[in-house]
Amino acid sequence: MAGLNLRFTEEELDALRARAQAEGRSMQSFAHDAVITVMNEHSRLFDEAAEHALKASEELNRRLARCST
């Protein structure tokens, strides 16, 4: 598996250590899951925004399609 080095301030690292420890997890596992969660959330939000834009422009796209024929 590929790796990635991340840099944190001392305060950030202390907070990460405390959160991981509070959940009984390693910092690596906690950080990995946090990154995956954020990536999935960004993908979900993008998909929702794209769906909203398509719905909002549906009538305009239909009218434009009729004009071009």
N, C-alpha and C positions, 0 to 999 in steps of 0.2 A: 504494500500500500504506500502511496506517495505521502510525503510529509510537507509541512508548511511551518515556517518559523514566524511567530507573531511577536511584536514588541508592545509592551505595556508600561505605563508609568508604575511606580511603586504602589501608588494608591489603587490603581486599576488591578494590579496583580494581587494585592491584599484582598480586594473585594471579590475577585474571581476565586481566590483560595477559600475565602470564608463561605461563599455561596456553594461551591462544590462540596466543601466539607459538611455544610449543613444538610446537604442532600445525600451525604455518604457516597460521593462519587469522586473520581479523579478530576483534576483540573482539565486534563486533555479531553476526557469524555464529556464534561460539562461544556467546554468551549466548542467542541465538535457539534454537539446537539444544538447549541445556541446558533451557530452559523447555519446549520441545515434548516432550522426553524425559520430564521430570517429569510433565507433564500426561498423557501416554500411560500412564505407569506407574501414576499414581493411578487412571485409568480402568480399567486392567487389574486392579488390586487390588480396586477396588469391585466389578467384575464377578465376580471370584472369590469375594468375601465374600458377595455376593448369591446366587450359585449354591450356596455352602456352606449358607447359611441356608435356602434352599428345600429342599435335600436333607435337612437336619437336621430340618426341620419337616414333611416330606412325609407321614409316617405320622399325625402329629397332625392335619394338615389333612384327610387322608382320613377320619379318625374324626369330626372335627367336621362334615364335610360329610354324613356318614351321620346324625348326630344332628339335623341341621337339616331333614331331609326327613321 
